[in-house]
């Protein structure tokens, strides 16, 4: 039987990441994001919003990066896989939940500035329908060099 487990989400963090280290030294960060869907009610014509809250789990170096650079309100693009967890509480109640295991993520919005400009908290997720393909780079205009001066500015 074939299967495929892929989740793609874009939203804002609902809480600061909670970072933990396993006894083996592996980093794990847990955080939540809110994903909104806006629609118009057909009967009333009223604009409505449906918000879905999703728990995310990041591992290893990604967990450390998430913990360092993201905080409550930060917009983020998530690529991951569903993970089902089941357990029994001390009183014998069976509990379960579905969360997303982070595979890849991308920062959305501008950089944080110490002087108040371009904060993640002030950013809103970009509308992907208005964005061009991410791998397209505008051609240099006449008189410009084809090498980019920003290549050395990338912090990763």
Helices and strands as residue ranges (DSSP letters): E 7-13, E 18-21, E 27-40, E 47-59, H 60-69, E 75-88, E 94-107, G 120-122, G 128-130, G 151-153
